[in-house]
Amino acid sequence: MRRDVVVVGGGIAGLVAARDLAATGRDVLLLEGSPQVGGKLRSAEVAGVVVDVGAEAMLARRPEGVALAAELGAELVHPTSATSGVWSRGALRALPRSLMGVPLDLDQLAASGVLSAEGLARASTETSTPVDGDVSVGDLVGARLGDEVVDRLVEPLLGGVYAGHARQLSAAAAVPQLLAMARRGSLLEQAAGVPVSAGPVFASLPGGMGRLPGLLASTGGFEVRTSATVRALRRTTSGWALTVGPTTRPETVEAAAVVLATPAAPAARLLGDVAPAAAADLAAVETASVAVVTLALRAQDVPDALFERSGFLVPPVEQRTIKASTFSFAKWDWVRALDPDLVVLRTSLGRHREETTLQAGDEGLVRVSLADLTAMAGVTARPVDTHVQRWGGALPQYAVGHLDRVARVRAEVEALPGLAVCGAAFDGVGVPAVIGSARRAVASVTRAE
């Protein structure tokens, strides 16, 4: 079998790459090793309603996701006016406005009570420290504003996005605007000048982000094969050959071009023979495993105060098991409309190198989620239904120097005509960033022709 392009990986990066390549008239085959496409976007039925059990929103302030929805003719919805919180110092408090933890309003920060008096005093007197090269987000903010800002604001925010630790994640890769600000001068002075945006920060689709993969696959004009594991990649005189399927019945698929849209580890395995240095760099990218626990409760059993919050974050310093909870019923009108007598919320668990939390069975994860929700949000009712979604190795960790690593990988891969890589390991973990990564890969393979 020979195709114009084979895309390996059926997450959002692979689906977007396949769609864009098919739109140019190319014959495109997408190969996905698991039984379904979508990557970290997935829906499941809980108590008779279908909700997201993976990523449940995308940034609306980046253009890629909003533009893709428009291309697909998909309606977008935005969160309600319910506010976010953070569990800090024994209470559920309002989450102050910040740029990944750097406060935008010191008065609001003080009123929130998130920091102690000592922590607030330290944050208010920024220490001017030079920034040379890349540095971890935690080290950058801690040196400027103190460790308490890192522990109680930066850590929970980064934990929600990357499931990582602030003192290990690269500022250049994870929060480049923060690094640029630090190089220009005072973080607090620049943060104070950041205007309050009138537009929505996040967006989703009615029915959830889990609908997006199906829309891409059904309208993209390319062939999809699931449960089709790619085991090897090699160069040929006319392009590329991929070994697909079980070892007992391997199949060879040839293509003029190949886009690898897989996580770092499987990409490293496939690149081992054709781009060994890039493979070694990708193999060194660590990941975090996480779990999403969805709980459905009767609306009458939920405290009234929760209907005004979209959820809350939990700093690791609080030593709780869950790292966040999203009150989906209060955050999204479409969720509440599914069944007004039902309340759906979710917790997330798991951080980088803390996989022991996830070794409990599904019932154990539900149990600890309920215990934390009782202690922090007053939820005492028993759920009418639950769902546990585990995401093993889901989130790549951008260690200090990650951008240099990505540059080295791309330099070696792009030197091989008709080969490109994309996905969350390269350009960001959010949906818009992954879409942008896919389109960069498409541009690379089409430019090489």
N, C-alpha and C positions, 0 to 999 in steps of 0.2 A: 504494500500500500504506500502511495506517495501523495503528500499534500503540499500545498504552498507553504503553510505555516502550521506548526504544532505549538500549542500553548499548554504548558505543564502546570497544573494547579487551577482549581475551580473556585478559589475565593474571589473577592471583589476585584483584586488586581488582575487575575487571570480572565475573569469574565469581561472586564472593561477592555483589556488588551485584545481579546478575541473579537469583541464587537467592533472595535475600531479598525482592526485589520480586515475583518469581513466587509466593512463599509467601503474599503478601497477596491473591492472586487476579488480579493484573494480567497482561495479555498482553505478554510481554517478548521482545524480539529482541536478541541479542548479535551485534555485527559485529566481526570480527577481520580485520585486513588481511593477516596472514601465513597460511600454509597450515595452522597448527595453533594451538590454544589452549594456555595455560599460562605464557606470559611466560618468566620466568627459571627456571621449574621444568620440567625436561625430562629424560627418560631416553634412553639409547642402548645398543646392544649392543656390548660389547667382549669379544673372545675367547669369544663364546658366552654371556656373562652380561649381564643388563640392570642398569645402574647409573645413578645420577644424574650428569648432566653440567652441571647448573646448581646452584642452591642445594640443599644436602644435609641441612639441618637447620633447625629453628626454635627460638626461645627457648621453653622450657617454663615459665619464670617469669612470662611474660605470659599472661594468660588466653585471649586471642582464638583462638590456634591450637589449643590444647588443647580449648577449647569447641567449635570447629568440627569437629574430629575426632570428638568425642562425638556431635554432631548427625548426622554422616554414618555413625555406627556403625563408624568406622575404628579399628583397634587402633593404639596408639602404642608405639614402642620407643625406648630411650635408649642413649646410647653406653656402651661398656664402661668398665672402670676404667683403661684405658690413659691415660697422662698426656701433656700437651702440652709441647712444647719451644720454644725460641727459639735461633736461631743467632746467637751474639754473641761477639765478641772471639776468633774462631778456633775455637770449639767449640759443639757442640750441647748446650744446657743446659736444665735444668728451668725451665719458665715459672712464675715466682712468682705467687702470688695477688695480684690487683690489681683496682681499679675503673678500667677503661680505662687502665691504666698506673700509676695511683696505688697504691703498694704498701700492702697490707693487713697485712703482717708484715715488718718491717725485718730481723729475723734470717733469715727465709727468703730475702729478697732478697739479703742478704750471702752466704748459703751457696750461692746459685745461681751466683754469679760473673758475672752478666749485666752488672753495672756494674764499672767500674774502682774502685780504692780512692778516688780523688778524686771520682768520680761518686757513690759510696756516701756519702762524707762530706757532700757537698753535699745529697744527698737527705735525709739524716738531720737536717739543720738547716734546717727550713722557714723561708722568708722570708715574713713576713706582708705581703701586698700587697692593697690594697682592690680590689674588683671592681665596676665601674660599668657597667651595661648589658651587652650581649653582647660576647664576646671569643672569639678562636680557642682551641681546646682546647690547642694547643701553647703559645701565649703564656701561658695560665692556668697550666698545669702547670710550664712552664719557669721562670716568675717565682717560683713557690713552691718547686720542688724541684730545679731545675737542668735544663740542656739535655740532659744524658745520659739522664735519665729519659724525656724526650720522644723522643730519638733511638732509644733501644734498647727501650723498652716501649710508649709511647703510639703511636709511628708504626707499628710492625708490627700492633698491634691495630686501629687505625683503618684501616690499609691493607687488612686482611682484611675489614672490614665495608663500608667505603665506597670502597675503592680510591682514597682521597684522601690529603691531606697534613695533618698535625696543625696546622700553623700557618696553614691556610686554612679549616679546617672550624669551623663555629659550635659553641661549647660549649652554647649554649641549645637548639640543634636536635639536636645529635648526642649530647650527654651532659648532659642538664639536671640530673641529680642531682649531678653534679660541680660544676656552677656554683652550685647551691643550697648545697652543702657549703662552698664557698669563701666565700660570702657570710655563712655562719654563723661561720666561724672557721678553725681549723687543719684542713687536709686529713688530715694524718697522725694527729692525735688522733681524728678522727671515723672514719677508715679502720680504726684499730686496734680500734674497738668494733663493727665489722661482723661479725656472727656467721658461722661456717662453716655454709653451708646443707646440710641433710641431703638435700634433694630434688635431682633432676637439673636441670641447667642447660638442656640441649638435648633435643629429641625429633625423631623422624621417623616415617615409616610403614614397616612391613615391605615391602621392595621399593623403598623410597626415596620422597623427596618428589615425584618426578616422577609418582607415581600420583595425587596430589591433584587436579590439573586434570581428569582423566578422571572422578573420582568426582563432582566438582561439576557437570560438564557433563552427565553421564548421569543424574543424579538430581535435577537442579535444577528441572525443569518449565518450562524456557524454550528457545526456538529459538536455535541457534547457526549462524551463517554465517561460514565462513572464506574467506580470499582475497577479502575484501570491504572494500576500502579506502574510508574515508569522506573525501571530498574537500572538502566544504563544509557549513556549518551556517548556517541562517538562521531568523529568527522568522517565524511566521505568525499569523494572527488566532486560530487555535485551538491554538497550541503551537509546534512546531518542524518544520522540514523538513531532511533530510539528503540530500546528493548522494553516491551510492554507486557504486563500480565504475569501470571504465576510462573515460577521456575519450571514447573512441569509442562507448561504450554506457552512458552514465550512467543511473542509476535514482534516482528520488526516493522516499524513505521518510519518511512523516510520523509524528509521535508527539506525545502530550501532554506527555511529559517525556523528557529526555535526560541520561544520566550519562556524562561523559567520563572514562574510566579508562585513559587513554593516558599515555605519558611526556610530559614538559613540552613538548618541541618540537612534536609533532603537536597537542597540546592548544592551544598558542599559535596555530598556523595555523588551527585551527577556530574559535577565539574572536576572530580578528582583526577581523571585522566587527561582532560582537554585544557584545563586551566588550574593546575595544581596549587599555585600561590593563592589564587582567589579562593579555592576550596579551603585552604588552611585558614584564611582570614574568616570565612563564613563559619567554619566549624568552631571558631573561638567565640562566636556570639552566643551568650547565654540567654536563657529564656525563663519566664516565670509561668507557673501553672496556677490557674484560678478556678473557682467554682461559683456559679450563680444559683442561688436557692430562691425559687419563686413560691410564694405563699398566698393562698386565697382564703380570705376570712369573710364572715358575714359583716356587712357594713355597720349593723347596729352594735357590733361588739368592739368597734375600733374607737379609741378616744377622739373626741371632736377636734382637739388641737392638731391632730395629724392631718386633717383635711386642708390645713393652711400651709403645710410644708411639702416640698417635693422630695425630701429625704435628708440624709445627713452623712457626713464623713466621720471617720474615727481615726485619730492619730495613733500610730503604733505605741507611743509612750503611754497610752491609756491601758495597754495590755488586755484588750478585748480580743475576741476571736474574729468577729466580722470587721471588715475595714470600711464598709459603707452599707447604707440601705437606701433604696429608691422607692418612694411611695408612688408607684406607677399610677394608681387611681387618682391621686391628687395632681400629679405632674402632667398627665396627658388626658385631655377630655375624651379622646376616642377609647381609652381603656375603660373609663368609668361608664361610658355609654354602652359597653358590651353587656353589662348586667348591673344596673344601679344598686341592686341589693348585695352585690359582691364587691369586696375590696381586694385588689391584687397589689402586692408589694414584693420586693426582692431584696436579698442581701448578697453581698459579694465577699468572698473569702480567698485568701492566698496571696502571698508576696514572694518575691524573688528569694530563693534559698530557704524558704520556710514551708516546704511542701509537706512537712509532718502534719500541719493543720488539715490537709486534704486527705490524709490516710484513713480518717474515719469513714464509715459507710454513709450512705445517703441519709439514713435515719439519724445518724450522729450529727451530720451537718445541719439538718433541720432542727435538731434539738438545741444545738449551741446557738443557732440563729435566733430561735425563739427566746432563749435565755437572755441574750444580749438585747433583743428588742423589748423584753419586759423591763430590764434594768434601765435602759436608756430612753425608751419611748413610751413606756407604760402599756405595751401590748401584752395582754394576759390571755386573750382568747385562743382557743385551739383552732388551727386551720381546717377548712373543709376539704382542702386538697393541697398537695405540694408537688414540686418538680425540682429536681437537682440536675443541673447541666455542668459537667466538668469539661474544662478546656485545658488539656495537658500541653505544656510548652507553648502556651498561646501568645505570650507577649515578649518580643525581643527586648533585651536590655541594652541600652545605648551607653556603654562604658565610656569613660573619658578617652578621647581620641577616636570615637566612633566614625566621625566624618572622614578622617584620614583613611580608616579601614575601608569604608564604602568607596572612596575614590580609588584606592588600590584595586579593589575587586572590579569595579567598572572598567578601569583602564585595561586590565588583562582580558576581561570578557569581551569588551567592545573591539579589541584588536582581532577578534575572531569573527569574520563576516557572517552575518545572519544569526548571531546569538546575542541575547540580551537577558537581563535579570530585573525583577521588580518585586515590590511587596513591602510589607511592614518592616522588614529588617533593614530597609534602606533609607526611606524618606519620611518616616513618621508612621505612627500606629493608627491614627484616626482615618475614617472613611475618606474624607477629601484628600488627605496626604497619600493614601494608597492609590486612589484614582490618578493623582498626578504622577505617581511612580510608574503606573501602568502606561500612561501616555508618553512618558519619557522613553520607556522601553520600545514602544511602537515606533516612535520617531527614530530611535537608534537602528532598528532592523530595517526600516524602510529607507533610511538614508544610506545604508550600506549597499543597497542594491544598485 
